[in-house]
Amino acid sequence: MAAPDPSKKVADRYLKREVLGEGTYGVVYKAIDTHTGQTVAIKKIRLGKQKEGVNFTALREIKLLKELKDPNIVELIDAFPHKGNLHLVFEFMETDLEAVIRDRNIFLSPADTKSYLQMTLKGLAYCHKKWVLHRDMKPNNLLIGSNGLLKLADFGLARMFGSPDRRFTHQVFARWYRAPELLFGAKQYGSGVDVWALACVFAELLLRRPFLQGTSDIDQLGKIFSAFGTPTASQWPDMVYLPDYVEYQYVPAPPLRSLFPMATDDALDLLSKMFTYDPKARISVQQALEHRYFSSAPLPSDPDKLPRPAPKKEPKASDFNLQEAPTVLSPPRKSRRVMPERDGFEGNSQQADKVDGGFGDFRQTTDDNSGKNESAPMSVDFSIFGLKPPNRPTINSADRTHLKRKLDLEFQQPE
Ligand SMILES: Nc1ncnc2c1ncn2[C@@H]1O[C@H](COP(=O)(O)OP(=O)(O)OP(=O)(O)O)[C@@H](O)[C@H]1O
């Protein structure tokens, strides 16, 4: 092995290796902790305009995050400022749930889905007990270790460094997991936002594609209301007092079963409780863990038996002499997001595989921040389940001015 390049040593202790990717807050490197020999992931956070560096609140938050130790939370091993950036050192994780969901070679059994959901809930329950919210739950923040254990990453970062910035293309996807109270501009919200986001991840595990793919906040609410019906005042009494509330035309809820034809009754019951509109009535993480879905057959798979994407390997010269058909290599990390070309859900993974034959029919998104890659609005194709489509909710004329102002603001977001 070549001698390590000392110039790549970060703050004396960590030997930088390759870049793993770039997220909302900055670049992530693979590195070796020279004190322990452990492989770690270092997230370099641009402190940018915060001239005063890491402020007192951030330091307090970091201390709190370092104290979050649970088998289902990615451990924050160390944190230090270096050359004007904040470096957060995390335990290294092999892959993430987004890669699992997107990998068409992976079959996820009901027991596997249950196991992934249960591990996520356990990590969330630990943090909610300590009054820490995640606020940015999505499949690529659910990392998976070599032993199959799923751990939540990026806890508290949204709070520490501000809500993720939607100028970045990948943050467009975060909208798909956003709770309706956040979309209506709630300034005070609670653990229910994580439960809603997790319900979207649960739905995505069942469908093997993102469930509600809004192209703007307004469209996101429209997608939510087409799936679950426009909320009524009795369902969600506080809704009308939210800062960005606009009235949507009433549409009734289609049967949940029609959206998830292959899900068990227990799975649907839990899903509907997690997708409850009123955050005060939404099931808590602890209650969700106690739901009969987790105690009924099939029991959750053991983490080490869960299917995971094949590890990426460097191509060797000998690989090119193989007689077998070529294997599909994963596309690069940031271009993995795919969106359906057609309108409509295919219902579930098995059905989707039959209908579209895998990746071929998906449109790949780019990561060029141009904003041109947002998907066409995706609506539920009810006809494939023999159902009449509900009306698409529209907004009453009284709210047009308010809405126009909101849309103007959204479109003014710099690209
Ligand atoms: N602990 C870790 N171990 C291994 N890889 C990691 C770890 N944390 C992050 N990564 C990888 O680094 C890259 C960037 O991650 P980061 O969390 O900054 O952004 P992201 O999850 O891709 O997007 P977003 O900022 O929208 O959450 C991703 O490829 C991610 O899988």
The ligand as an ORCA input file, in Angstrom:
! r2SCAN-3c Opt
* xyz 0 1
  N     -21.886      8.194      7.633
  C     -21.720      8.034      6.309
  N     -21.091      6.941      5.838
  C     -20.912      6.767      4.506
  N     -21.369      7.604      3.563
  C     -22.004      8.719      3.990
  C     -22.215      8.993      5.370
  N     -22.890     10.157      5.492
  C     -23.085     10.598      4.238
  N     -22.553      9.740      3.337
  C     -22.580      9.874      1.881
  O     -22.091     11.135      1.503
  C     -22.873     11.676      0.457
  C     -23.435     13.040      0.854
  O     -24.233     12.874      2.000
  P     -25.098     14.002      2.660
  O     -25.753     13.421      3.868
  O     -24.263     15.217      2.856
  O     -26.137     14.369      1.557
  P     -27.309     13.530      0.939
  O     -27.858     12.603      1.992
  O     -26.817     12.894     -0.321
  O     -28.333     14.641      0.552
  P     -29.087     15.633      1.544
  O     -28.150     16.718      1.867
  O     -30.215     16.057      0.730
  O     -29.488     14.839      2.760
  C     -23.933     10.649      0.141
  O     -23.493      9.842     -0.912
  C     -24.020      9.833      1.398
  O     -24.447      8.511      1.179
*
